[in-house]
Amino acid sequence: MKELAKNVQDARDRIAALENGMALLDSDIDIDEQTFHMFAPNLYSRTLKMKAGQSVVGKIHKTEHLFAVQSGRCRVFSETEGLVEYEGPMQMITKIGTKRAVLALTDCILTTYHPTRETDVDKIEEKVIARSFDELEALTGPDGLLMLEAPL
């Protein structure tokens, strides 16, 4: 168990270092302009369109939800998946606590799906995104499991 904890912390540290390094770069990438939001009854989707060569570090997820690579090929690193390569179309379940670093190998379209009745993106993020791993860990019960329900 100690080895797993060490590996998890190492993965988190690597992702944080990448994120901090990216923040120092003078980048012309505007993630907000490349992100599209859609709502259906009880469902919110966030789609990110990435150009080949772009990289992004995602957010820390408080809930399990669907994640899809709609098209393209990307390399992804996270503590839950390690280093993997995905090619769309494909979908999977994002586990609680996942934070991904993504490098688009080709133009990519990535989408996450969250069950919610809410239509205010900021309010949705409050429910499904942790600002830090400390915040995420504060939400765990005595058995180490998150005490959260899907934010419907």
Number of C-alpha atoms within 10 A of each C-alpha: 6 7 8 10 10 11 14 16 13 13 19 18 13 16 20 15 12 15 16 12 10 14 10 8 8 7 8 6 13 8 12 8 9 13 15 13 13 12 17 11 10 13 15 20 17 16 19 19 20 24 17 15 12 16 20 17 19 14 17 19 23 28 23 19 17 16 20 20 21 18 17 21 20 25 17 19 19 21 21 15 13 12 13 11 13 17 17 15 13 13 16 11 12 21 16 19 22 19 25 25 20 21 21 22 19 17 15 22 22 21 19 19 19 21 21 19 15 17 16 10 13 10 11 18 14 11 19 21 20 20 13 13 16 9 13 17 15 12 16 13 11 8 7 10 11 17 13 15 10 13 14 12
